[in-house]
Amino acid sequence: MKILKAEFIRSCAGPEQFLRGELPEVAFIGRSNVGKSSLINSLLQRKGLAKVSRTPGKTRLVNLFEVTSDDPGLARFVLVDLPGYGYARVSKSLRAEWAPLIEQYLDGSEQLRAVVVLVESRVLSEQDRETIAWLLSVGRPPIVVATKVDKLKMSERISALRRLQEGLGLDEALIPYSSSTGEGRDRLWGALKERIQT
């Protein structure tokens, strides 16, 4: 699949700025250092679309991007980059501001078709488990993607991914992804296409 256009629309500080259009929306969420911006850039094959920072926790607003592809099943949609969670050096008060904004979007968007939760392939986090459980409780079963799989040795990969899947209580298999090599890109597009078309 080829991405024909990927453009930043705007950053939202409150629910009144969320889109009320007709285009289907796909949201990405994960811990602050999980490699979300790198994955979005890799998925869309754009180098600097989502800003990659050396300091985790830089995404503090809900960022919207309009994407056009050559695939009829995914012709136009909105990619939603949600603030990362769980970064220790961000103040508790700032984290407390993010949570309602994220929840209002995830629970309230009528156009939301898929939520992609990014988890790091080498780390089982309680916050990831809680996020997945909450999404299931509000009727938003997530697509779970294990990032940075290129950092795993082949000998430890199967057991690491199995441990992660069991630890997160997932019925469906994780999608292993590497922003460096592009592994998992086609599989993730396939999962998104399925959600958007149903």
Phi, psi and omega in degrees: 000138182250134175273119182274326183206139174216112186232139174291131177265297178189168173256138183248125177263347180207163185298337179294344180265354178296155180287149176235031185270197184260344186290140175295149182240145178232122184254144177240130181219152178178174177297157189300332183249028186275349179093033184295311181298319179297319180294317180299316179296321179292316181298318182269357182054047176230130186290313188242025184294299173272131187285120178268129182236151174285342179259111179299155176088017182285331178284109183245356180235170174273113184260131184248136178228135175264131185238135176237131180233173179270005179267119182303329180284345180225040190301310178218133176204171179250126174265128184247116180262107183270153179301142176289156179242158169086013180273121190297328186276359174271136184298152180299324182294322178291317177299323180294331177287324182294316189307309180297323180297314179297314182295320179298321179292306186296324183274337189251343185288123179281337184266356183291122181253334182208143173242122178258117177260122179265128176234147180279133186300336183260000188228124173262113186248137177297325179294323176297316180299316180295320179297314180296317179297319180295316179300318178296322182292334179259015176076029178239069181302123187276158164269121184256125183243129177267113184273167174059035181293340178293344179279347180272138172290149181303326182292335182257355189295308184300314182292323180295316180291323178294318179298319180294314181298315180293319182295329179273355178069038184267138174275319181273152181292146172291157172257110177290137185219141172231118178291337180286316186259343183086002177301135178093349184300308182297322181294320178293318176301319179299317179294319179294319180299318179300316181292319183293326184277345182271000000 
